[in-house]
């Protein structure tokens, strides 16, 4: 993004991620960077939620530009691939486009997710992240990585054309913001 603007609150969907602040955010930008679906208790690392498989439906999702919507983060647009509904909430899958130039004041917020499984595949561009126990890593088009339950991570920088696929189990989970 060329300049960071304070965006309107993101619309919340049934598949929205919950956010649990660990420490009160010191800036409005940090608070606005990650939205909360509903307040709840923090997820404890080491105890990932259990995926409960229900009935599944066949689903096909063809790309349409109009499918990219604002969501959890103000600097990204998301294209829901329909997996949450098709798997009765067991899986969430979406394409994420990071918008414009990276603004570290908005983007570089340490956090972790209360998930059982989180895989990301970089489609276009690049992203630099810092991952607990791994340090800084630059992911490029074709890079694929697994973020285990509770791994603390921070997005540090990304290219203007950054686009990735993210697959998460379960489909509904919490994001814990750290400082």
C-alpha positions in Angstrom: 0.0 0.0 0.0 1.4 3.4 -0.9 0.2 5.0 2.3 -1.5 3.4 5.2 -4.9 4.7 5.8 -7.1 3.8 8.7 -9.8 1.6 7.2 -13.3 1.1 8.2 -13.9 -1.9 10.4 -13.9 -5.1 8.4 -17.1 -7.0 8.0 -17.2 -10.1 10.1 -18.2 -13.4 8.6 -19.1 -16.7 10.1 -15.7 -17.9 9.2 -14.0 -14.9 10.8 -11.0 -15.5 13.0 -11.2 -14.5 16.6 -8.6 -12.3 18.1 -7.6 -12.3 21.7 -5.2 -9.5 22.8 -2.7 -10.7 25.3 -1.7 -7.2 26.3 -3.6 -4.0 25.6 -2.4 -2.5 22.4 -0.5 0.8 22.7 -1.6 2.3 19.4 -4.8 2.5 17.6 -3.1 1.2 14.5 -2.1 -2.0 16.2 -5.6 -2.4 17.6 -7.1 -1.8 14.1 -4.7 -4.2 12.4 -6.3 -7.3 13.8 -10.0 -7.4 14.3 -11.9 -9.4 16.9 -15.0 -11.5 16.0 -16.1 -12.0 19.6 -14.1 -11.7 22.9 -13.0 -15.1 24.3 -10.4 -16.7 26.3 -6.8 -16.9 25.0 -5.8 -20.1 23.3 -3.0 -21.9 25.2 0.0 -23.0 23.1 0.4 -26.7 23.2 -3.3 -27.4 23.2 -4.5 -27.0 19.6 -8.2 -27.3 19.0 -9.4 -30.6 17.7 -10.9 -30.7 14.2 -14.2 -32.4 14.3 -15.2 -33.6 10.8 -18.8 -33.4 9.9 -20.5 -34.0 6.6 -18.7 -32.6 3.6 -20.1 -31.1 0.4 -18.6 -30.9 -3.1 -17.5 -27.3 -3.8 -16.0 -25.6 -6.8 -14.6 -22.1 -6.6 -13.6 -20.2 -9.8 -11.7 -17.0 -9.5 -13.5 -13.7 -9.8 -11.9 -10.4 -8.8 -15.1 -9.4 -7.0 -14.5 -12.3 -4.6 -11.6 -10.5 -2.9 -12.9 -8.8 0.2 -11.4 -6.9 3.1 -11.1 -8.9 6.1 -9.1 -9.5 9.3 -6.3 -7.2 8.3 -6.6 -3.7 6.8 -3.6 -4.3 4.5 -5.0 -7.5 2.9 -7.9 -8.8 0.8 -9.2 -12.3 1.1 -10.9 -14.7 -1.3 -12.7 -17.3 0.6 -12.5 -20.6 -1.2 -15.7 -22.0 0.4 -14.0 -24.8 2.4 -15.4 -23.8 5.8 -19.0 -24.3 4.7 -18.1 -27.4 2.6 -16.3 -29.1 5.6 -18.8 -28.1 8.3 -16.2 -25.8 9.8 -13.3 -28.2 9.8 -11.2 -26.3 7.3 -10.7 -22.7 6.2 -9.0 -21.9 2.9 -8.5 -18.6 1.2 -6.3 -16.6 -1.1 -4.7 -13.6 0.6 -3.5 -10.5 -1.4 -1.3 -8.1 0.6 -2.0 -4.6 -0.6 0.5 -2.1 -1.8 3.7 -1.2 0.0 4.3 -2.7 3.5 3.8 -0.2 6.4 5.6 -1.9 9.4 3.6 0.3 11.8 0.5 -1.5 10.7 1.8 -4.9 9.6 4.6 -5.8 12.1 2.5 -7.0 15.0 3.7 -10.2 16.7 0.9 -12.8 17.1 0.1 -16.5 17.0 -2.9 -18.6 16.0 -4.7 -21.2 18.0 -4.8 -23.8 15.1 -4.2 -27.4 14.7 -2.8 -26.9 11.1 -1.8 -23.8 9.1 -0.1 -24.1 5.7 0.7 -21.2 3.4 1.8 -21.4 -0.2 3.2 -18.3 -1.9 1.6 -17.8 -5.3 3.2 -14.5 -6.3 5.7 -12.0 -5.0 7.5 -12.4 -1.7 7.1 -11.8 2.1 9.6 -11.6 4.9 8.5 -12.9 8.3 10.0 -13.7 11.6 9.1 -17.0 13.1 9.7 -18.1 16.7 12.8 -20.3 16.8 13.5 -19.8 13.1 14.4 -16.2 12.7 13.7 -14.0 9.6 12.8 -15.9 6.5 12.0 -14.6 3.0 9.2 -16.6 1.3 9.1 -16.3 -2.5 6.7 -17.5 -5.2 6.7 -21.3 -4.8 7.6 -21.3 -1.1 5.4 -23.4 1.1 5.5 -23.4 4.9 3.8 -24.8 7.9 3.1 -22.7 11.0 2.6 -25.1 13.9 0.1 -24.3 16.6 1.2 -21.4 18.8 4.3 -20.4 16.8 4.8 -16.7 17.3 5.4 -14.8 14.1 5.4 -11.3 12.6 5.1 -10.1 9.0 8.0 -7.7 8.5 7.8 -6.8 4.8 6.2 -7.9 1.5 6.2 -7.1 -2.2 3.3 -5.1 -3.8 2.2 -8.2 -5.7 2.3 -10.6 -2.7 -0.4 -13.3 -3.0 -0.7 -16.6 -1.1 -3.0 -19.5 -0.3 -3.6 -20.3 3.3 -5.2 -23.5 4.6 -6.2 -23.8 8.3 -7.7 -26.4 10.6 -10.1 -25.8 12.2 -12.0 -23.3 10.2 -12.7 -21.1 13.2 -9.9 -20.2 15.5 -8.3 -17.5 17.6 -5.5 -15.1 16.8 -3.6 -13.9 19.9 -1.8 -10.5 19.5 1.4 -10.1 21.4 3.6 -7.0 22.2 
